[in-house]
Amino acid sequence: MSDTTLFSRLRRLARYYRPYQKLFWTDMFCAVLTSICALLLPLLVRQVTNHTIKLPPEEAVWQLAGLGTLMLIIILVTTACNYYITYYGHSMGVFIERDLRNEIFAHYQKLSFSFYDNQKVGHLLSRVTNDLFEITELLHHGPEDIVISLLRLGGSFIILFAIDWRMALVALAFIPPLLLHAGLLNFKMKRAFTENRARIADINSQLEDSLAGIRVVKSFGNEPLERENFSRGNENFVRAKRNSYRYIALYHAGMDTIITMIVIAVILAGAYCIMHDSMQIGDLLTFLLYIDSFIEPVRKLVQFTEQFQNGYSGYERFLEMMAIEPDIKDAPNALALPPVQGEIVFDKVSFHYRERAGDVLSQVNLKVDAGEYVALAGSSGAGKTTLCSLIPRFYEVSSGAIRIDGHDIRDVQLASLRSQIGIVQQDVYLFAGTVLENIRYGRPGAPDSAVINAAKAANAHDFIMDLPQGYDTDIGQRGIKLSGGQKQRLAIARVFLKDPPILIFDEATSALDNESERTVRESLRRLAQGRTTLVIAHRLSTIRHAHRILVLTGNGIAEEGSHEELMARRGIYWQLYQAQFET
């Protein structure tokens, strides 16, 4: 990475301080103050050892009292500053972490289906948790550690040179090997920390996948297999972590060795000077105190380099994610889609997935009148779900155009487009929370009365009232406490509450038993009244009453007509119907 790129990225990172400038500069002021206090104490000790103790007892007592009071004040100021740095400095870090998390979560919300088709949830979670923590640790501790370290390091050297320049040179001679040691290991540490993040993301992904599918795991008795898979990922993490610890160990062991050598060299040189009457014992004591004051900032700088590698590698991953542009977004001059009647027109629409060769849909022409009930039939992979997913722009057409009431959907704002489309899927997703909260998701802020009316319209009110707390019943993760039919009716109630002019039913009853299917089908029929409705169904019995049935194949729309017309034609639809009802 070029220095210019590094500088620009760090400058971009620094902008997160802007909302908290008062906190930041107060934190820096306290850091400066603690550094000054740390430099003053050894000077006061030198005053006591070299001068005060040589004064007459009466005079020495008053001077000791004054110096002791000054030392106490310095200690109190240092304590207050350290409290501020620890509490308010960490609070600033938490605020920044919150801002970063909001930013990346908002970015996740913008990304298209095609992005999530190729991502693991665990990896995305890792960027929101582990990476952001390391970034904010760097943003909080980094500046104050640098300020404290440089002030104490620079101040110590100035004072050491003032006391005895020869002794100062002895200490200074060890700085080049110290910096060389740090520089050699920096790059290796950075690579190791980056690898750690990748491995912990793999573990998160494995864990999320296994726990989300725990019922499948147990139904197949595959707990040993899951433990083996998790253990394999865990071992990969251990290897990566041990590799990073090896570099950290080399780093700290080398630093401790060099620092100890500085102390020994100063003691030996100081003893030699005292033997030849060129230094007082008090000066050597003061020198050793400043060596300690010099060693501590060196340690902090060591920690900072480690912290910088952690935080900056996390920030690089953060930037990588933020740099991903959503495939589908509003055009620069996009307008809000006005309330529509629901006419949908496909004009020579073709579509293919990026990772697959060949078109899923090719040159499709289709007109669905406002209020019409149209069903899509065909074998798996014919493009039924894909065709419906193009209407709310979950995916972008490769060529051609889709128009709603004459408006090209690429020219209108996504939010206004999707607000007028309701979707009920086979795999219903319910959020952890109550029944009321899940239905209200269709129209956030809707009053309880509207939620209850929507539930009644979806034939869901009666079973909801039989639940332990009625509408306030917690339904568990993904609605695990409910049956398939109950979950479908809550999904339908959610769309009733949304009240859109266009509906898409994606195999909404294919996984239900006959009794649940009849109940859900009645709810769907009621919901579809007066709305433009597209229904995808593998159970052909559920679409017999559609105004029009489209039969999709790999070559596009092969047949269309009513159920009776298609059966009389004895073509593809007839074959599908016969195959489904063979005994």
PyMOL commands that set and color helices and strands:
alter all, ss='L'
color gray80, all
select helices_A, chain A and resi 3-50+52-54+57-110+113-116+121-128+130-163+165-172+175-212+214-219+223-275+281-322+384-390+409-411+414-418+435-440+448-457+461-465+470-472+477-479+484-498+514-528+540-543+563-569+572-580
alter helices_A, ss='H'
color red, helices_A
select strands_A, chain A and resi 344-351+361-368+373-377+399-404+407-408+421-425+502-506+532-536+548-553+556-561
alter strands_A, ss='S'
color yellow, strands_A
deselect
rebuild
show_as cartoon
